[in-house]
Amino acid sequence: MALTAIAINCTLKPSTGEDSSTDRMIGVLADAFRQHDVELTEVLRVADHDVKPGVTSDEGDGDAWPALREKILAHDILIFGGPIWMGQIGSVAKRVLERMDAFLSETDDAGRMPSYGKVAVAAIVGNEDGAHFSTAQLFQSLNDTGWTIPAVAACYWVGEAMGSTDFKDLDAVPDKVSETAAMVAGNAAHLAGLLKAKPYPGQ
């Protein structure tokens, strides 16, 4: 059964040709997913799009979220990537989560949100502590809005506190990161396949 994945990069910076540590971590997971015949079809850098503040699926003229939402929901697996700022998930990621809040009122006849049966994992990077708190914020919000979180669902790297080395600057991906990515991808692909074959029954 073919599975597809899409990634959102919630770095604070729009695309300017500068490398992104979040993109590199998403790439590590993409490589791991390929080992399970799951192809990452696209990486959406949210800061390149005018995603309006709000908690509905369409905030009116110029809102880029409806098109991004459609792309995200067309896939079986979501890689939710973002940086740590001030010890927590960054503001762009929080805006995306706020827009997903609309899923709560968009249920089908069985009470299932549009994200039901879809799996989400995290790609987190930072130069300070906060990976566990960031993933806790992320996973609780995603679960509240209908996403399914597998075991070992986060692949992260944090540098030395107040250091200057970014994940993108490393000469090689640390073994522990690669090992974790392999587990994340394996578990997510397994769970997504089960849910696609036998969806949640709803109410």
DAJO-V920195 format. One line per field, one symbol per residue. ss: DSSP state (H for helix, E for strand, L for the rest). phi: phi as a letter, one per 20 degrees, with the letter a starting at -180 (. if undefined). psi: psi as a letter, one per 20 degrees, with the letter a starting at -180 (. if undefined). Layout:
ss=???
phi=???
psi=???
This chain:
ss=LLEEEEEEELLLLLLLLLLLHHHHHHHHHHHHHHLLLEEEEEEEEHHHLLLLLLLLLLLLLLLLHHHHHHHHHLLLEEEEEEEEELLEELHHHHHHHHHHHHHHHLLLLLLLLLLLLLEEEEEEEELLLLHHHHHHHHHHHHHHLLLELLLLLEEEEELLLLLLLLHHHLLLLLHHHHHHHHHHHHHHHHHHHHHHHLLLLLL
phi=.fcccccdddgfeffcnefcfffffgfffgfffffdmdefeadeefffceeffqcdebengnfefgffgffffedecdeedaeeclmbffffffffffffgfgfddeefemefgegnddccdcccadbfpffffffgfffffffdnfddffldcdbbcefgmedeegfeffbfggfffffgffgfffffffffffffbfgfmf
psi=ppqqqqqpokqiprpjipqphghghhhghgghhhikkopohqooohiiqmoqqrkriokapipiggggggggiirhppooqqrppkjrqrhghhgghhhihhhhjkqaijjprhipjqqprqopqrjrqjgggghggghggghhkiqpprqmjpprppappkrjprhiiqhqpqghgggghgggggggggghgghhhnrpha.
